[in-house]
Amino acid sequence: MPEADFDEAAWRERVVEYRREKDAYFADDTDAPIPDADREGFDGLSYYLSDPSFRRVARLQWAQRPEPIALPANRGPDIEYERVATLGFRLDGDHHVLAGFRAPGTTDLVVPFTDETNGAETASEGRYVSLAVDDVETGADVVLDFNLAYHPFCVYDDEYVSVLAPDENDLGVAVRAGERL
C-alpha cells in the first residue's frame, strides 16, 4: 500500500546519510566490529542500490502478552529476547508476517530475518531491520524499510555473539536491499 505523502528524493537522501554514518562508525569507532588489522583499509560496507519497492508499509500488532523466547546465537547459548509484535506486509505479491523482538531493557523493535539471498549475496546468518516504534499503537501502519537491513556484527568479526533469525522469520523470497556481502 503506497503512502500518499512519500517523498522519494528525500527518502533516498536519508538512506545515503544512514549508510554514510554507518560506514564512518565502522571505519572510526574502536567498538565497531571491524578488526583493528582491517580498519585501515576499510572503505565502507557493500550495499544494494536503494530501491523504494523494498520500503514496505506494514501493519504492527503488539502481542497482548509478550512471550519470552530464546533465540539462537551464532555461537554459544541461545539469547533471551521477548517476542513482542508481528508485522504484516505484502512483498512480491504475497502477504508476509515477521515477528519483532526486544532484548531486555531496550525499546527498539528488532526484526531478524532470512531470505533467498542468504549465503550467496548476503550473510548466511541473515540480517536485521530495527524500528523505533515504542509509541505506536497496535494496528497502526509503520514503515519496514529493507533498504536499512543490516548484517549482525558476527558477520564482520567472529568475536561477536549475535542473535540469529528464527525459522518463522524466513521470507522465502529474495530481498535485494540493504547490506550485502
C-alpha positions as CSV (number, residue, x, y, z in Angstrom):
1,M,0.0,0.0,0.0
2,P,1.7,3.2,-1.1
3,E,2.0,6.3,1.1
4,A,0.3,9.4,-0.3
5,D,3.0,11.7,1.1
6,F,6.1,9.6,0.3
7,D,8.9,11.9,-1.0
8,E,11.3,9.5,-2.8
9,A,14.1,12.1,-3.2
10,A,14.1,12.9,0.5
11,W,14.0,9.2,1.3
12,R,17.0,8.4,-1.0
13,E,18.9,11.2,0.8
14,R,18.1,9.7,4.2
15,V,19.3,6.3,3.1
16,V,22.6,7.7,1.7
17,E,23.1,9.6,5.0
18,Y,22.3,6.5,7.1
19,R,24.9,4.5,5.1
20,R,27.5,7.3,5.3
21,E,27.1,7.4,9.1
22,K,27.3,3.6,9.4
23,D,30.4,3.4,7.3
24,A,32.0,6.2,9.3
25,Y,31.2,4.4,12.6
26,F,32.7,1.1,11.2
27,A,35.8,3.0,10.0
28,D,36.5,5.1,13.0
29,D,35.0,3.6,16.2
30,T,37.0,1.1,18.1
31,D,33.8,-0.5,19.3
32,A,32.8,-1.3,15.7
33,P,33.1,-4.9,14.5
34,I,35.9,-4.3,12.0
35,P,39.0,-5.9,13.4
36,D,41.8,-3.4,14.0
37,A,44.0,-5.1,11.4
38,D,41.3,-4.4,8.7
39,R,40.3,-0.9,9.8
40,E,43.0,1.0,7.9
41,G,41.9,-0.5,4.5
42,F,38.2,-0.3,5.3
43,D,36.4,1.9,2.7
44,G,32.8,1.1,3.5
45,L,30.3,-1.7,3.6
46,S,28.7,-3.1,0.4
47,Y,25.0,-2.2,-0.2
48,Y,22.4,-3.0,-2.7
49,L,21.2,0.1,-4.7
50,S,18.3,1.8,-2.9
51,D,15.0,0.5,-4.1
52,P,11.7,2.0,-2.8
53,S,9.9,-1.2,-3.6
54,F,11.6,-2.7,-0.6
55,R,10.3,0.0,1.6
56,R,7.1,-1.7,2.8
57,V,4.1,-0.4,4.8
58,A,3.5,-3.0,7.5
59,R,0.6,-3.4,10.0
60,L,2.1,-3.6,13.5
61,Q,0.4,-5.8,16.0
62,W,1.6,-5.8,19.6
63,A,1.5,-9.1,21.5
64,Q,-1.1,-9.0,24.3
65,R,1.3,-11.0,26.4
66,P,4.9,-10.6,25.3
67,E,6.5,-14.0,25.1
68,P,10.0,-14.7,26.4
69,I,11.9,-16.7,23.8
70,A,15.4,-18.0,23.5
71,L,16.7,-17.1,20.0
72,P,19.6,-19.0,18.5
73,A,23.0,-17.3,18.5
74,N,25.9,-17.6,16.0
75,R,27.8,-19.4,18.8
76,G,27.3,-20.3,22.5
77,P,23.9,-20.5,24.2
78,D,20.7,-19.0,22.9
79,I,19.9,-15.4,23.8
80,E,16.9,-14.3,25.7
81,Y,14.5,-11.9,23.9
82,E,10.8,-11.1,24.1
83,R,8.5,-11.7,21.1
84,V,6.5,-8.5,21.4
85,A,5.0,-7.9,18.0
86,T,4.2,-9.0,14.4
87,L,4.5,-7.0,11.2
88,G,2.3,-8.0,8.3
89,F,3.0,-6.7,4.8
90,R,3.0,-7.5,1.1
91,L,6.1,-8.2,-0.8
92,D,6.4,-9.7,-4.3
93,G,2.6,-10.1,-4.4
94,D,2.5,-12.2,-1.3
95,H,1.5,-11.5,2.3
96,H,4.3,-12.0,4.8
97,V,4.4,-11.8,8.6
98,L,7.6,-11.2,10.6
99,A,8.0,-11.4,14.4
100,G,9.5,-8.4,16.2
101,F,11.6,-8.9,19.3
102,R,13.1,-6.8,22.1
103,A,16.2,-7.6,24.1
104,P,15.7,-6.9,27.9
105,G,16.0,-3.3,28.7
106,T,15.6,-2.0,25.2
107,T,12.8,-0.2,23.4
108,D,13.6,-0.7,19.7
109,L,12.0,-3.5,17.8
110,V,14.5,-5.9,16.2
111,V,13.3,-7.9,13.2
112,P,15.8,-10.6,12.3
113,F,15.0,-12.2,9.0
114,T,16.3,-14.6,6.4
115,D,15.6,-14.6,2.7
116,E,16.7,-16.2,-0.6
117,T,19.9,-14.1,-0.8
118,N,21.4,-15.6,2.3
119,G,24.7,-17.4,1.8
120,A,25.4,-16.0,-1.7
121,E,24.6,-12.3,-1.8
122,T,24.1,-11.7,1.9
123,A,25.4,-13.4,5.0
124,S,24.1,-16.9,5.8
125,E,23.3,-15.7,9.3
126,G,20.5,-13.4,7.9
127,R,20.0,-9.7,8.5
128,Y,18.1,-7.4,10.8
129,V,15.8,-4.4,10.4
130,S,15.3,-2.2,13.5
131,L,12.3,0.0,14.2
132,A,11.7,2.7,16.8
133,V,8.0,2.1,17.4
134,D,7.7,2.3,21.2
135,D,4.9,4.9,21.0
136,V,3.0,3.2,18.1
137,E,-0.4,1.7,18.8
138,T,-1.4,-1.8,17.8
139,G,-3.0,-2.0,14.3
140,A,-1.0,1.1,13.1
141,D,0.9,1.1,9.8
142,V,4.6,1.5,10.1
143,V,7.4,1.6,7.5
144,L,9.5,-1.6,7.3
145,D,12.4,-0.4,5.1
146,F,14.6,-3.3,4.0
147,N,17.0,-0.8,2.4
148,L,18.2,-0.3,6.0
149,A,18.6,-4.1,6.6
150,Y,22.0,-4.8,8.2
151,H,24.1,-7.8,9.0
152,P,24.7,-8.9,12.6
153,F,28.1,-7.9,13.9
154,C,29.3,-11.5,14.0
155,V,29.5,-11.4,10.2
156,Y,32.4,-8.8,10.4
157,D,34.1,-10.2,13.5
158,D,33.5,-13.7,14.8
159,E,34.3,-12.5,18.3
160,Y,30.8,-11.0,18.5
161,V,27.9,-13.1,19.6
162,S,24.7,-12.3,17.6
163,V,21.2,-13.4,17.6
164,L,20.0,-15.3,14.5
165,A,16.6,-15.1,12.8
166,P,14.2,-17.7,14.0
167,D,12.7,-20.1,11.4
168,E,9.3,-18.1,11.5
169,N,11.1,-15.1,10.1
170,D,12.2,-16.7,6.8
171,L,10.7,-14.7,4.0
172,G,11.2,-17.2,1.2
173,V,11.8,-14.5,-1.4
174,A,14.9,-12.6,-2.3
175,V,15.3,-9.2,-0.6
176,R,17.9,-7.4,-2.6
177,A,18.0,-4.3,-0.4
178,G,20.3,-3.1,2.5
179,E,23.7,-4.6,3.3
180,R,25.2,-7.3,1.1
181,L,28.4,-9.2,1.0
